[in-house]
Amino acid sequence: MRLNRVTSVTESPFTLDTQVAVHQGARWEAEVSLPLRNHAEARSIEAFIVGLKGQSGTFTFGNPLHTSTATATLASAAPIRAETLSITNAGSAVSAGTYFQLGNYLYIVTADKASGAGNLNFQPPLREAIAISQACIFTLPKSTWRMASNDVGWSINEASVYGFTFACVEAL
């Protein structure tokens, strides 16, 4: 899993000075490899992948290893592209590297935050404006995704063992 940003760097061939332009674009991308499956188990996965119709369909997805019991509620509204949230009712500390969900989008905390009210720093920037009193979801956070390509397949061996690996990107 990775966060892909739209940033350009221009370097002078004479002085090697650089100019960096950070653009607004950022999205999550992932490559998923599922455990090997027998034919009976693979049928529903095949149907799911084919039913997405390439890049046209979407699905919700999150990393089950990135879950937390943290809680936090927004103390104020936040505009689109904000990178800090004002938090109230944070009953626990939130460590950097903790994932959370707001709306249908996935974010990662970029600096430790002590329990109680305060600011929560995160990336990528907010995808949509957020209303006051909305809760951050730390338990099994997810985002909306789509296949990275219209050409999606899987492997099958002589023993009818199926292997599934696919690339997906956050659906913005």
GUMI-602412 format. One line per 4 residues: their letters; for each residue x, y, z of C-alpha. Coordinates in Angstrom, 3 decimals, padded with zeros to 6 digits, m for minus. Each point is the difference from the previous one (the first is absolute). Last residue first. Layout:
residues N
a) X,Y,Z | ...
end
This chain:
residues 172
laev) m011.829,009.819,m005.799 | 000.079,m003.790,m000.308 | 003.181,m001.089,001.809 | 002.118,m002.193,m002.226
caft) 000.137,m003.761,m000.531 | 002.542,m002.556,m001.159 | m000.847,m003.684,m000.166 | 001.363,m003.369,001.089
fgyv) m002.156,m003.119,000.143 | 001.352,m003.554,m000.056 | m002.210,m003.016,m000.657 | 000.770,m003.654,000.727
saen) m001.703,m002.297,m002.493 | 002.752,m002.662,000.395 | 001.341,000.769,m003.486 | 000.472,003.686,000.877
iswg) m002.325,003.013,m000.237 | 001.145,003.626,m000.080 | m002.072,003.164,000.159 | m001.070,002.846,m002.266
vdns) m000.753,003.728,m000.175 | 000.401,002.130,m003.128 | m002.140,003.100,000.632 | 002.810,001.371,002.137
amrw) 000.505,001.615,003.412 | m003.125,m001.713,001.348 | m002.205,002.294,002.062 | 000.035,001.024,003.662
tskp) m002.226,001.601,002.650 | 001.722,000.366,003.361 | 000.071,m002.000,003.193 | 000.711,000.364,003.726
ltfi) m000.131,m003.220,002.050 | m000.583,001.740,003.372 | 001.430,003.543,m000.152 | m003.129,001.752,m001.269
caqs) 000.226,003.766,000.590 | m003.317,001.274,001.353 | m001.808,002.998,m001.496 | m000.820,002.671,002.601
iaia) 000.567,002.902,m002.431 | m000.426,m000.702,m003.695 | 002.766,m001.114,m002.394 | 000.791,001.555,m003.380
erlp) 001.100,m002.613,m002.535 | 003.190,m001.810,m001.050 | 001.931,001.161,003.075 | 003.763,000.239,m000.557
pqfn) 001.879,m003.318,m000.128 | 001.216,m000.047,002.720 | m000.476,000.766,003.707 | 000.542,002.398,002.907
lnga) m002.496,m000.259,002.888 | m000.307,003.163,002.067 | m001.051,000.173,003.622 | m002.594,m001.212,002.509
gsak) 000.775,m002.979,002.221 | 002.494,m002.814,m000.409 | 003.415,000.897,m001.401 | 000.520,000.259,m003.759
datv) 003.011,m001.564,m001.738 | 000.726,001.425,m003.454 | m000.817,m001.180,m003.543 | m003.413,m001.660,000.534
iyly) m001.016,m001.953,m003.117 | m003.161,000.578,m002.063 | m002.574,m002.178,m001.793 | m003.076,001.344,m001.773
nglq) m003.684,m000.922,m000.165 | m001.117,002.538,002.608 | 002.870,000.417,002.436 | 002.092,m003.124,000.604
fytg) 003.022,m000.531,002.207 | 003.519,m001.448,m000.246 | 002.546,000.175,002.828 | 003.554,000.696,m001.167
asva) 000.618,002.704,002.588 | m001.591,m001.080,003.259 | m003.428,001.088,001.246 | m000.389,000.470,003.750
sgan) m003.308,m001.005,001.504 | m003.371,001.436,000.940 | 000.098,002.580,m002.771 | m003.222,001.855,000.843
tisl) 001.074,003.047,m002.007 | 002.119,000.187,m003.138 | 001.006,002.916,m002.236 | 001.032,m001.587,m003.283
tear) 003.191,000.727,m001.917 | 000.847,m000.634,m003.664 | m002.900,001.959,m001.561 | m000.518,m000.649,m003.739
ipaa) m003.815,000.443,000.210 | m001.016,002.145,002.953 | m000.240,m001.138,003.640 | m002.930,000.451,002.382
salt) 000.758,000.352,003.687 | 000.532,m002.141,003.092 | 000.193,m003.184,m002.079 | m000.492,m003.189,002.006
atat) 002.750,m002.429,000.987 | 000.276,m003.612,001.105 | 002.992,m002.357,000.012 | m000.656,m003.762,000.048
sthl) 002.225,m000.517,m003.028 | 000.076,m001.909,m003.260 | 002.697,m000.262,m002.627 | 000.467,m003.776,m000.232
pngf) m003.366,m000.345,m001.755 | 001.317,002.175,m002.870 | m002.925,001.732,m001.625 | m002.232,m000.496,m003.006
tftg) m003.354,001.199,m001.249 | m000.884,m000.796,m003.600 | m000.388,001.864,m003.288 | m001.078,m000.931,m003.513
sqgk) 000.997,001.729,m003.251 | 003.703,m000.894,000.109 | m000.469,m003.536,m001.245 | m003.610,m001.177,m000.064
lgvi) m000.168,m000.388,003.801 | m002.032,m003.173,m000.551 | 003.051,m001.768,m001.459 | 001.931,000.530,003.242
faei) m002.929,m001.011,002.228 | m000.876,m003.049,m002.104 | 003.613,m001.184,000.042 | 000.115,000.487,003.783
srae) m003.263,m001.944,000.422 | 001.320,m002.884,m002.120 | 003.381,m000.174,001.716 | m001.181,m001.848,003.120
ahnr) m001.516,m002.867,m002.005 | 003.009,m000.196,m002.329 | 002.599,m000.121,002.783 | 001.553,003.213,001.251
lpls) 003.550,001.351,000.370 | 000.236,002.924,002.410 | m000.917,003.393,m001.465 | 002.561,002.397,m001.420
veae) m001.008,003.683,000.016 | 001.982,002.801,m001.598 | m000.951,003.399,001.369 | m000.413,003.686,m000.856
wrag) m001.157,002.856,002.216 | m000.470,003.380,m001.605 | 001.558,003.469,m000.064 | m000.594,002.923,m002.354
qhva) 000.155,003.577,001.282 | 003.336,000.942,m001.598 | 003.346,000.420,001.750 | 002.429,001.882,m002.238
vqtd) 003.706,m000.426,000.753 | 002.749,002.069,m001.577 | 003.509,m001.352,000.053 | 003.482,001.470,m000.286
ltfp) 002.372,m002.324,m001.868 | 001.897,003.115,m001.174 | 000.337,m000.779,m003.709 | m002.478,m002.813,m000.710
setv) m002.595,001.842,002.113 | m002.293,m002.458,001.772 | m003.785,000.021,m000.239 | m002.023,m001.963,002.521
stvr) m003.704,m000.712,m000.421 | m002.360,m001.285,002.658 | m003.240,m001.917,m000.525 | m000.092,m002.364,002.942
nlrm) m000.416,m003.787,000.118 | m000.702,m001.416,003.462 | 001.067,m003.646,000.175 | m001.262,m003.475,000.755
end
